[in-house]
Amino acid sequence: MLLAIYSIISTKIGFFIYYSFRSVWVFKFFYFSFLSF
């Protein structure tokens, strides 16, 4: 039971880290493309 809760929490944290890193890269891409204008 505890292992299932731990796996659910770890997958949620993993998705959060993955999406936050991806949004940072998207923000950098838009920022640099805006600077190139």
Beta strands, then each sheet from edge to edge (+ up, - down):
end
